[in-house]
Amino acid sequence: MIPLIDIQRQHQSLKREIEREMSRVLDSGHFILGKNGEALEKDTATYCGTRYGIGVNSGTDALFLTLRALNVGKGDEVITTPYTFFATVEAIIHTGARPVLVDIENRHYNLDPAQVEQAITPRTKAILPVHLFGHPADMKSLSSIAQRHGLAVVEDACQAIGAQIEGKPVGSWGDAGCFSFYPTKNLGGLGDGGMITTSNQEVYEKIKRLRTHGTYRKYHHSCFGFNSRLDEMQAAVLRVKLNHLSRWNQRRRVLADRYHEAFQTLPLQVPSNSSCIEPVYHLYIVQTPHSASLKKRLHDCGIGCELYYPLSLHHQRAWKDRYPVPFLPRAEAIAETTLALPIYPELTDAEQETVIDQVVRFFEEGNSA
């Protein structure tokens, strides 16, 4: 069996180091807002090219708290993508604002800047691009649009830590970047966790208060906040893993290049490359009208794969119960035709060759009907 994602392999290779750091946390008796969390915040900020990092409970909380710190609330609109994990719009809705979905571009399935500009109204407060599957959105265009219209930019970089645009890391382009440390992410913990990166001191200070019940000093509260802190155990594990992240992301790029080369003559759309963009391939997505039958073939051969995402946000029941369903043809077409193939640093060359062989044989044998 070749799984789509295998986090056990990574943990086995780091087991002794992780257990040592977890033991140190246990011995310290300090489990919340301690030295590991502070060090991880500084290291992540440095890695992402920002002044500050703020550890929080999850990527979802990272998005929500950032929007709150930017004063997004009732009566406001936030423009985002329909093709992403549900948490992106949840974070907007829980501020009281309205998510405005616009269609995506075909290359990397990210926000189409032209569609974004057309959707701006006097109520628009922010743009929330998602760096989907580890591919950066067009931040140069989106940042320019935001600047012209006086809008905030919040990057959903939950799937893209380490990705860059012209050498500038994601998470440093907008007012703030939001990351998830869910176990399956490129940098994943042993549970939930998240991080916010920013160079805006005011945003930084607001989020620090919001994540801890509005506290500005012990038992003194300047606002009604939340309980959203990254604990010391997760921070210790993530510090171990952060030291390996660049190497892991490079391995993902090597695997992606092999897929690119192997599939270039097949009727598959693969992620497009650009000299100015360095993706991190959280997932390797191929697009074909025959995604369902290809998925069955691979599963029958013991190869993990999955449709991402099979239902766009605006077709989810929760959306339709609250908002009209917009016409977003690109997002709808892509949701029906994409398939994720195995790609993770511990995937062996032999395993990848097996995946490639089965995909090639699927099309050569004419089984795409």
C-alpha positions, 0 to 999 in steps of 0.5 A: 500500500502506498498511502496518499499521506503518511505522517508515521514515517516522518515521526519514526525518523524523528522519534528520539529527538521529538521524545527528548524535547517532549520530556523536557517540557514535562520536566519543566512544568510549564505548558502554556506560553513558555520558552518553546512557544516564544522561540517557535514564534521568533523562528517562524517569523524569521523563516517567513520574513516578518517581524513577528509570529504569534502562536495560536490554537489552529489555522482556523483561529489564525484566520479568525483572530487576524480578521478581528485584529484588522477590525473586520466585522458586521457589515463588511465584506471579505473577498475570497475563493470558493475552492478551498477548505471550509475553514477559510469562509468560517473564519470570515463568517464568525467575525460577522462579515460576509464572504464574497466568493469570486472565481479562480484562475486555471493554472494553480486554482487560486484567486483570479485578480481580475475577478477580485477587482470586479467584486470590490464594493464600498463594503469590501474590507479585505481580500483573503487569498489562499495559497492552495496546495502549496502554490502561491497566489498572485500576490503582486497583483492582489497586493496592488489591487488592495493598495489601490482600494485601501483594503487589508490582505490576509494570506491563508498560507495554511498549506504553503509554509516555505513557498516563495514569490520572487524570493519573498516568502508567503505570509509576508506579502499581506498585512498578516499570514496565517498558517496551520500546523495540522498533522498532515501539513508540510510542517505538522504537529502532533495535534492542532496548532497555528501561527500568524506572521506579520510585520505590523506591530499594532496587528501583532499586539491586538492578536496577542491580546485576543488569543488570551482572553483580551489580557494585556497583563495578568488579570487585566483585560482590555477587550473580550478575547478568546482562548487560542494559545499554542501549547508548549508540547506542540511548540517543542515538536514543531521546533524540531520539525522546523529545522527540517522543513526546507529539506522536506520542501525541496524533496517535494519539489524533486518528486513534483518534477518527476511527476511533471516529466513522466506525465507530459505526454498524457492527457493530464493537466499538471501544476504549472511551473514559473521561474519566479514562484517556488511552490512547496507541493502540499498536495500534487494535483492533476486534472482530468475529466476521468478523475473518478475512474483514475481514482478507482484504478489507483485504489485497486492497485493499493495507491492512495489518492483523493479528490480535492475538493469534491464540492466547492464552498458555494455548493455546501449546504451550510452556504446555501442555507445562508447565501445565494449560490453564485455562478463560478464555472471554473471552480465548479469544473475544477472541483469535478476533475482534480485528483491528488497523488502521493507526494511527501518527503518520505515517499521513496523513488520506487513508490513514486515509480509505481504511481507513475507506472499505474497512471501511465498504464491507465491512459495507455490502456484506454481505461479513461472512459 
